[in-house]
Amino acid sequence: MEATKTQIQARLLKVREIGFLMDYELLDSIPNLDINKIRIRFGFQVEQSKEENVFILNVQVAYAYPINKGEKVLVDLKTTNHYEIQDLQSLVKFSKGEFQDITGLLPTLLGISIGTLRGILLVKTTGTILADFPLPIVNATDLCKSVTNGK
């Protein structure tokens, strides 16, 4: 069976930082930070906009590091990304607070949002040891599946 291709017209309206934490004291207290021990956690949330044809995607990334038999967050960044998408109501559905991606739009927008997050994080970590550890490339389709349990 051949996949149906849908042409989508979209543009990024705005990106805003909605949360940022960097534990400078913790970063300075780790003498030999091993970047291979950093655990990266991603999260995202879709919001229904009151504006027609506006899609809101909030994304978050946190770098955690093992300290004293536990983990501490080194850096945590959250952004909100607003997209204008022509004929949005035919591409996604919101029903009783549930989001349904009819056409597979979410991984594309998530990939764009993570790329934007990567750039912001790079600027925010300049001058720290984390500047040498940019956010790795992430498969947004796999991330969507892992968060939605493959639905």
Secondary structure as GFF3:
##gff-version 3
##sequence-region A 1 151
A	DSSP	beta_strand	10	22	.	.	.	ID=ss1
A	DSSP	alpha_helix	24	29	.	.	.	ID=ss2
A	DSSP	three_ten_helix	35	37	.	.	.	ID=ss3
A	DSSP	beta_strand	39	48	.	.	.	ID=ss4
A	DSSP	beta_strand	54	67	.	.	.	ID=ss5
A	DSSP	beta_strand	70	85	.	.	.	ID=ss6
A	DSSP	three_ten_helix	88	90	.	.	.	ID=ss7
A	DSSP	beta_strand	92	95	.	.	.	ID=ss8
A	DSSP	beta_strand	98	101	.	.	.	ID=ss9
A	DSSP	alpha_helix	106	124	.	.	.	ID=ss10
A	DSSP	three_ten_helix	129	132	.	.	.	ID=ss11
A	DSSP	alpha_helix	140	147	.	.	.	ID=ss12
###
